[in-house]
Each structure stands twice: as structure tokens, then as C-alpha cells.
């Protein structure tokens, strides 16, 4: 089962997408073409399946983080509840 993206903004400067993950849902493996910021709307854990291995990260609602273009991973909701974040990609 895949996470559900909802495009909110796509203009010449940014792409803003809300991601909703049912329990066990994932994004599928992908590479980020742009620098991006993630704003969690839910507190919980996500599993990151990266080329260097698998790790779980704890995210807190409202506590944002940024990553550079080139990140390669699959993101999986390991919680027993829906997890939601907003992703802001910078063009």
C-alpha cells in the first residue's frame, strides 16, 4: 500500500505536497531531485530504507527538518495510526 500525496502548490519556486500514510504504507523508493523541508503534522516513527541501510526516525508534530537534493529512500509508516506530513520542495 502506498502513501497518498496531495499536491497543494506547484509554482516556479516551490512544490508543496501533503503525504498521508496509512499504517504500513510507504512512498516507494525514490530520489529527491530538489532540496526539501518536511513539516510533520503527526508525532510518531517512520522507517527510512536507504542505500546505506534501514533506520527508524522519531518525528514530532510541528518540528521541521531539511534535506538536500539527491536523497534516495523509501519511507514507511511503522505506527498503528495514520501519519501525515507536508513536504516543501525548493526549485
MARGU-711446 format. One record per residue (C-alpha): z, y, x negated. Coordinates in steps of 0.5 Angstrom, whole numbers. Each point is the difference from the previous one (the first is absolute). Layout:
N
+-------+-------+-------+
|    c3 |    c2 |    c1 |
+-------+-------+-------+
|     Z |     Y |     X |
...
+-------+-------+-------+
END
This chain:
91
+-------+-------+-------+
|    c3 |    c2 |    c1 |
+-------+-------+-------+
|     0 |     0 |     0 |
|    -2 |     7 |    -3 |
|     4 |     6 |     1 |
|    -3 |     5 |     5 |
|    -3 |     7 |    -3 |
|    -1 |     6 |     4 |
|    -4 |     6 |    -3 |
|     4 |     6 |     1 |
|    -4 |     5 |    -4 |
|    -6 |     0 |    -5 |
|    -3 |     6 |    -3 |
|    -2 |     3 |    -6 |
|     7 |     0 |    -3 |
|     4 |    -6 |     3 |
|    -1 |    -7 |     4 |
|     7 |    -1 |     4 |
|     1 |    -7 |     3 |
|     6 |    -3 |     4 |
|     1 |    -7 |    -2 |
|     3 |    -5 |     5 |
|     3 |    -6 |    -3 |
|     2 |    -6 |     5 |
|     5 |    -5 |    -3 |
|    -4 |    -4 |    -6 |
|    -6 |     5 |     1 |
|    -4 |     2 |    -6 |
|    -5 |     5 |    -3 |
|    -5 |    -5 |    -3 |
|    -1 |     1 |    -8 |
|    -3 |     7 |    -1 |
|    -1 |     5 |    -6 |
|     2 |     7 |     2 |
|    -6 |     5 |    -2 |
|     5 |     6 |     0 |
|     7 |     3 |    -1 |
|     4 |    -1 |     6 |
|     7 |     1 |     3 |
|     4 |    -5 |     4 |
|     5 |     3 |     5 |
|     4 |    -6 |     3 |
|     2 |     1 |     8 |
|     4 |    -6 |     0 |
|     5 |    -3 |    -5 |
|    -1 |    -7 |    -3 |
|    -3 |    -4 |    -5 |
|    -8 |    -1 |    -2 |
|    -2 |    -6 |    -5 |
|    -6 |     3 |    -5 |
|    -4 |    -5 |    -2 |
|    -3 |     3 |    -6 |
|    -4 |    -3 |    -6 |
|     6 |     0 |    -5 |
|     4 |    -4 |     6 |
|     4 |     1 |     6 |
|     6 |     4 |     1 |
|     3 |     3 |     6 |
|     2 |     7 |     1 |
|     5 |     4 |     5 |
|    -3 |     6 |     3 |
|     5 |     5 |     4 |
|    -3 |     4 |     6 |
|    -2 |     7 |    -2 |
|     1 |    -2 |    -7 |
|    -8 |     1 |    -3 |
|    -3 |    -2 |    -6 |
|    -6 |     1 |    -4 |
|    -5 |    -5 |    -4 |
|    -6 |     1 |    -4 |
|    -8 |    -2 |     2 |
|    -1 |    -7 |    -3 |
|     6 |    -3 |     3 |
|    -2 |    -7 |     2 |
|     4 |    -4 |     5 |
|     2 |    -4 |     7 |
|     5 |     3 |     4 |
|     4 |    -5 |     4 |
|     6 |     2 |     5 |
|     5 |    -5 |    -1 |
|     5 |     3 |     5 |
|     1 |    -4 |     7 |
|    -2 |     7 |     3 |
|    -6 |     5 |     0 |
|     0 |     4 |    -6 |
|    -4 |     7 |     0 |
|    -2 |     5 |    -5 |
|    -5 |     6 |    -1 |
|    -5 |     0 |    -6 |
|    -3 |     6 |    -2 |
|    -6 |    -1 |    -5 |
|    -2 |     6 |    -4 |
|    -7 |     1 |    -1 |
+-------+-------+-------+
END
